[in-house]
Each structure stands twice: as structure tokens, then as C-alpha cells.
Amino acid sequence: MRVLVVNAGSSSLKLRLLGPEDEVERTTDAEPGADLESALSRWPEPDAVGHRIVHGGTRFTDPVRIDREVRRALEDLTALAPLHQPKSLRGVDAVTALLPAVPAVACFDTAFHTTIPESAATYAVPREWRERYAIRRYGFHGLSHARCSARTAELTGARRIVTAHLGAGASLAAVVDGRSVDTTMGFTPLEGLVMATRSGSVDPGLVLWLTEHEGLSPHEVAETLEKRSGLLALAGTADMREVPADSLAMEVYVHRLAGGIAAMAAAAGGLEALAFTGGVGEHSAVVRARTAERLAFLGVAVDPARNETVDGEITGEGARVRTLVVPAREDLEIARGTRAALVGQPSR
């Protein structure tokens, strides 16, 4: 089955056509609003389309074929991911208009984390809030974590794995025997690690203080935490490649990252393999080296020469934990889920 994978981001629409054996037949990045008919005009017609959808809520825990009722349900989830869900749905609508007869499947970033235990998913807020507003830890980047952990297990045989998806957005996952048992993003994609423009976790009292004592509106606080914080606030740039290795920004980033990995190792009941993926995870040898130094007490170490790779094992001599760089291939996970949904098989 030939699958067109559609990944709608904030500034681009990534399209990749995978053949029956997952070979890449075509790939392109289109600007939002681009003429998709021109972009796809010389491509073979796919047998199915797989869409990355950020939020599936509590209802969608596996890939699902998109029909009118599912499309409405996905739009109803916009309030839970207002910055991400509309972009995903615009991608759905644009490709559906161009290929109306081709079956389309929604593959969810939240789905991989539906296996985390209630102790990890539950916030200590009143039960009526949790039930009325569906407040829980959802987790995100699940398509990337699923692919990365599966590839790591394949290469190492490890059962207890921590995957670090580090890009403009960043999150960790604790994975045991292929199942997510904890993750750093929560009810929204704002919780957790320091990111390019997102703050990651902050004291909720800070948000209350800013609104009550400084008169900032909820919208102002949200805009600042989402778009004017993170590396941008610390270093004046959202691009990790431009962040000095000896800067406070780098120290804060690595401090949060190492602490998060240690927490994920605790959730997994141990650590056998650590895998870095995503733009920063794959390309920043500095981040990997600094993080490994802080995690030496867990048995993590990277070999300086091997650490220059962007694909493969970088474990240092004598290390108890195997450390890898795994290229992000969400497209393979989306294609797998799309095929499973259309033939009626479980996706995992």
C-alpha cells in the first residue's frame, strides 16, 4: 500500500510518499497555503493518506479513518491544543479536497501515551475538574517516541528505554517493553523541558501572580510562555545552533534535560538505553555530551568521536547504558498506523 504522509507544522506542510516497502518515492516541504495540486501533480496517486494529528483526546487512542463525524470530533479538540490542532486540520482539508476518493487516516501524537498508568497521568486537582474538563497528562510527540523506541529496541534489545525528542518542541518518554509509561509533556505541549520558544514547566503560582499582581491577561501570559520564552528568552535565539556552549541558556537547557531523563529512568524502573532524536537531538553533539556528563551516575557516557554521528550508537567505553542517535522518522510510524487502520488490525 502506497501511503502519502502529511505532517502539517507551524511553518510548513511536509509531504512524503512511501511505497509498499516504506521506500521514499517522493518528498517535499510546501509552504502553508501552497498550491498542493502543483506540488503533487507529478507524484503517483497514493492508496491512502496518513495525517499527523497532534491531539486525540481521550477518545482517539489508535489511528482512525477520517470521515465527517471524526473530522468534527477532531475540531472539537482544538481547545486542548489551540496552536497545533488547527494546522493539522488545515492539512486534512487541503489534501482531502485534492484527493477526495483516497481514504485518509488520522494518526495521533497523543495515542502512544495512552498506556501510561493513572499514577503518571493524574494531576492532583479536584475530581470534578478532572472529570468535567478531561484534565490528565496526555503527552505528545508520540509518533516520534514510538518510532524511536522501537528502533532502539531493535538495535539494542533494551527493554527499559528513555527517548529524547529534542526539536523546536521537546519531550521525553519512558518506554518499557514498547509501551509508554511516562512522559514530560502534559495536559498541553507547554509542560516539561525548555524548548525553542516555550518555557516548559514553570511554577503555576507564577502564572497566578502575573495575572493577579501585574495585571497581565491570560492571553498575554499564554502568548509569552508559548512564543517568547525558552531558548529565545534565555539566549535571544530559538536556534540551538546559535546558542553558545558556555552560556546560561545551554546550562538551563541541559539541567532540565538531564533531570527529566533521570525522572523518566525512575518511571521505567531503570535505564538500559537512551536515544536522542529530533533536530537538536540528532545534530547537537554538545547537548548530548553535556547531558551524558550529568547522567554519569546512571551509567551514561558517550564516546567523543562517535558522538559526532547523526545516526547510530555513541556509547562510551565502560558505560552501562547504551546511548544512540536515531533519526526522526514519524512518517514510518504514520504509514504503519494508516495501513493498520485500513485493514482493521491493531496499530500496536
C-alpha positions in Angstrom: 0.0 0.0 0.0 1.4 3.3 -1.1 0.9 6.0 1.6 1.1 9.8 1.3 2.2 11.0 4.8 1.1 14.6 5.6 2.7 16.4 8.5 1.3 19.9 8.9 3.6 22.1 11.1 3.6 25.7 12.1 5.6 26.9 9.0 5.5 24.1 6.5 3.5 21.2 5.2 5.7 18.2 4.9 4.6 15.6 2.3 6.2 12.3 1.8 5.1 9.4 -0.4 6.1 6.0 0.9 5.9 2.9 -1.2 4.7 -0.6 -0.2 8.0 -1.4 1.5 8.3 2.1 3.1 10.7 3.2 0.4 10.6 7.0 0.0 9.3 7.7 -3.5 8.7 11.4 -3.2 9.2 14.1 -0.6 8.7 17.9 -0.4 8.1 20.7 2.1 5.3 23.1 1.0 4.5 26.5 2.4 1.1 26.8 4.2 -1.4 27.7 1.6 0.7 26.4 -1.3 -0.8 25.0 -4.4 -0.8 21.3 -3.5 -2.2 20.3 -6.9 1.0 21.6 -8.5 3.2 20.2 -5.7 1.7 16.7 -6.2 1.0 16.8 -9.9 3.8 14.5 -11.0 3.5 12.2 -8.0 1.9 8.7 -8.3 -1.5 8.6 -6.7 -1.4 7.1 -3.2 -3.6 4.3 -2.0 -4.1 6.1 1.3 -3.2 9.3 3.1 -1.9 9.4 6.7 -2.2 12.6 8.6 -0.3 13.6 11.8 -2.8 14.9 14.3 -1.5 16.4 17.5 -4.4 15.7 19.8 -6.7 12.8 20.0 -8.1 13.5 23.5 -9.4 10.5 25.5 -11.5 9.2 22.6 -8.9 8.5 19.9 -6.3 6.1 21.2 -5.4 4.5 17.8 -5.3 5.6 14.2 -8.7 6.1 12.8 -10.2 6.6 9.3 -11.3 10.2 8.8 -15.0 10.8 8.0 -17.3 13.7 8.6 -18.0 12.7 12.2 -14.3 12.1 13.0 -13.4 15.4 11.4 -15.9 17.2 13.6 -14.6 15.4 16.7 -11.1 16.5 15.9 -12.1 20.1 15.6 -13.8 19.9 19.0 -10.4 19.1 20.5 -8.9 22.4 19.3 -9.3 23.9 22.7 -6.8 21.4 24.1 -4.2 22.2 21.5 -5.1 25.6 20.0 -1.7 26.2 18.4 -1.4 22.8 16.8 -4.8 21.2 16.0 -5.9 23.9 13.5 -2.8 23.4 11.5 -3.3 19.7 11.4 -6.9 20.1 10.3 -6.0 22.5 7.6 -3.7 19.9 6.2 -6.5 17.3 6.3 -8.9 19.6 4.4 -6.3 20.7 1.8 -5.3 17.1 0.9 -8.9 15.8 1.1 -10.0 18.5 -1.4 -7.3 17.4 -3.8 -7.7 13.6 -3.3 -11.4 13.1 -2.2 -11.5 9.5 -3.2 -8.4 8.4 -1.4 -9.1 7.1 2.2 -7.5 9.2 4.9 -6.4 8.2 8.4 -5.6 10.3 11.4 -2.6 9.3 13.4 -2.3 10.9 16.8 0.7 12.2 18.8 -1.2 11.5 22.0 -2.1 7.9 21.3 1.3 6.3 22.2 1.0 7.7 25.7 -2.5 6.3 26.5 -0.7 3.4 28.1 0.9 5.4 30.9 -0.5 4.4 34.3 -3.0 6.5 36.2 -0.4 7.5 38.8 1.6 9.2 36.0 -1.4 10.6 34.1 -3.4 12.1 37.0 -2.9 15.6 38.3 -3.6 16.4 41.9 -6.6 18.6 41.2 -10.2 18.2 42.3 -12.0 15.2 40.8 -14.8 17.4 39.3 -12.1 19.2 37.3 -10.6 16.0 36.1 -13.9 14.6 35.0 -15.6 17.7 33.7 -12.6 19.1 31.7 -10.8 15.8 30.9 -7.8 17.0 32.7 -4.9 14.5 32.6 -1.4 14.1 31.3 -1.9 13.4 27.6 1.7 13.6 26.4 2.7 14.5 22.8 5.4 13.6 20.2 4.0 10.1 20.5 4.6 9.2 16.8 8.3 10.1 17.2 8.7 8.4 20.6 7.0 5.2 19.3 9.3 5.0 16.2 12.5 6.0 18.2 11.9 3.5 21.0 11.0 0.7 18.6 14.2 1.3 16.6 16.3 1.5 19.8 14.9 -1.8 21.0 15.6 -3.4 17.6 19.2 -2.2 17.7 20.0 -2.9 21.3 17.5 -5.4 22.7 16.8 -3.0 25.6 13.5 -3.2 27.5 13.8 0.0 29.5 14.4 2.9 27.2 14.2 6.7 27.5 13.6 8.6 24.3 14.5 12.3 24.0 12.7 14.1 21.2 14.5 17.4 21.1 13.5 19.9 18.4 11.6 23.2 18.5 9.3 21.3 20.8 10.9 18.8 23.2 9.8 16.0 25.3 10.9 12.7 26.9 9.3 9.4 27.2 9.9 6.4 29.4 9.2 3.2 27.5 9.1 -0.3 28.9 8.6 -3.3 26.5 7.4 -0.9 23.8 4.8 0.9 26.0 5.0 4.4 27.2 4.9 4.6 31.0 5.6 8.3 31.5 6.3 11.4 29.5 7.2 15.1 30.2 4.6 16.9 28.2 1.2 17.0 30.0 -2.3 18.4 29.5 -0.8 20.7 26.9 2.5 20.7 24.9 3.8 23.5 27.2 4.8 21.3 30.1 8.2 19.8 30.6 11.5 20.6 29.0 12.9 24.0 27.9 12.1 24.4 24.2 12.8 26.8 21.4 10.2 29.4 22.3 8.2 27.6 25.0 9.1 27.9 28.7 8.5 24.3 29.7 7.3 23.7 33.2 7.0 26.8 35.5 5.6 27.3 38.9 1.8 27.7 38.4 1.9 30.3 41.2 4.0 32.4 38.8 1.1 32.5 36.3 -1.4 33.4 39.1 1.0 36.1 40.3 1.4 37.7 36.9 -2.3 37.9 36.3 -3.3 39.0 39.8 -0.5 41.3 40.8 0.9 42.6 37.4 -2.4 42.7 35.6 -1.3 40.6 32.6 -4.2 39.0 30.8 -4.3 35.2 30.5 -3.8 35.7 26.8 -0.7 37.7 27.4 0.8 35.2 29.7 0.0 32.3 27.3 1.5 34.1 24.3 4.6 34.8 26.3 5.1 31.3 27.6 4.4 29.8 24.2 6.2 32.2 21.8 8.6 34.4 23.8 10.2 32.0 26.3 12.5 29.0 26.2 15.8 29.4 24.4 14.6 32.6 22.8 14.2 34.3 26.2 17.4 32.9 27.6 19.8 33.3 24.6 18.0 35.7 22.2 17.6 33.0 19.6 15.4 30.0 19.3 18.0 28.1 17.2 20.2 25.8 19.3 22.9 26.0 16.7 23.4 29.7 17.7 23.4 29.1 21.5 27.0 29.3 22.9 28.1 26.2 24.6 29.2 28.1 27.7 26.0 30.2 28.1 23.4 30.2 30.8 20.9 29.1 28.2 22.8 25.9 27.5 23.2 25.2 31.2 19.5 25.7 31.9 18.5 23.5 28.9 20.9 20.7 29.9 19.9 21.0 33.6 16.3 20.4 32.8 17.0 17.7 30.2 19.2 15.6 32.5 16.8 15.9 35.4 14.0 14.9 33.1 15.8 11.8 31.8 16.6 10.8 35.4 13.0 11.1 36.3 12.0 9.0 33.2 14.5 6.4 34.2 12.9 6.2 37.6 9.4 5.8 36.0 10.8 3.0 33.8 12.3 1.2 36.8 15.8 1.5 35.3 17.6 2.6 32.2 19.1 0.3 29.6 19.2 2.6 26.6 18.9 6.4 26.0 18.0 7.6 22.5 18.2 11.1 21.1 16.1 12.2 18.1 14.7 15.3 16.6 16.6 18.3 15.1 18.5 19.1 18.3 18.8 15.5 19.5 20.3 14.4 16.2 22.6 17.4 15.5 23.8 18.8 18.8 26.8 16.8 20.0 27.3 19.5 22.7 23.8 18.8 24.2 24.4 15.0 24.1 27.8 15.3 25.7 26.8 17.7 28.4 23.7 15.6 29.2 25.7 12.4 29.4 28.2 14.1 31.8 25.3 14.9 34.2 23.9 11.3 33.9 27.2 9.5 34.6 25.7 8.4 37.9 23.2 6.3 36.0 25.9 4.7 33.8 25.6 7.0 30.8 28.7 8.0 28.9 29.3 8.9 25.2 32.4 8.4 23.1 33.6 11.8 21.9 34.4 10.6 18.4 31.2 8.5 18.0 29.2 11.4 19.4 29.8 13.4 16.1 27.4 11.0 14.3 23.8 11.8 13.4 22.7 8.1 13.2 24.0 5.2 15.3 25.3 4.2 18.6 27.5 6.7 20.6 28.0 4.7 23.8 31.3 5.4 25.6 33.6 2.7 26.8 32.5 1.1 30.0 29.1 2.7 30.1 26.2 0.6 31.5 23.6 2.4 29.4 23.7 2.3 25.6 23.2 5.7 24.0 22.1 6.2 20.5 21.2 8.9 17.9 18.1 7.8 16.0 16.9 9.9 13.0 13.3 11.1 13.4 11.0 9.1 11.1 7.5 9.9 12.1 6.5 9.2 8.6 7.2 5.5 9.1 5.0 5.4 12.2 2.2 7.2 10.4 2.4 4.9 7.4 2.3 1.8 9.7 -0.7 3.2 11.6 -2.5 4.1 8.4 -2.2 0.6 6.9 -3.3 -1.0 10.2 -6.4 1.2 10.4 -7.5 0.4 6.9 -7.1 -3.3 7.2 -8.6 -3.5 10.6 -5.6 -4.6 12.6 -4.4 -3.2 15.9 -1.8 -0.4 15.4 0.5 -1.7 18.2 
